Amino acid sequence: MKKVNHWINGKNVAGNDYFQTTNPATGEVLADVASGG
């Protein structure tokens, strides 16, 4: 599964928390995405 981090000041920065994104048509998990905020 793909893991998507933050892109800050031209650098790939890992997040502390991640959430899964899914394809709404199939329910397939597409990636773990870093939570911001």
C-alpha positions in Angstrom: 0.0 0.0 0.0 1.2 3.5 -0.8 2.1 5.8 2.1 1.7 9.6 1.4 3.6 12.0 3.6 3.5 15.8 3.8 5.4 18.0 1.3 6.8 21.0 3.3 9.3 23.5 2.0 10.3 21.1 -0.8 10.9 18.2 1.6 9.0 14.9 2.1 8.0 15.0 5.8 6.5 12.0 7.6 3.4 12.6 9.7 2.6 11.4 13.2 -0.9 10.1 12.2 -2.2 8.6 9.0 -5.6 7.8 7.7 -6.7 5.4 4.9 -8.3 6.7 1.7 -10.6 4.4 -0.2 -12.1 4.2 -3.7 -15.8 4.9 -3.0 -16.9 2.8 -5.9 -15.1 -0.4 -4.8 -14.1 0.2 -1.2 -10.5 -0.6 -2.1 -7.9 1.0 0.1 -5.7 3.3 -2.0 -3.2 4.8 0.4 -2.3 5.8 3.9 -2.2 9.6 4.0 -0.6 11.8 6.6 -3.0 13.8 8.7 -2.3 17.5 8.9 -3.3 20.0 11.5 
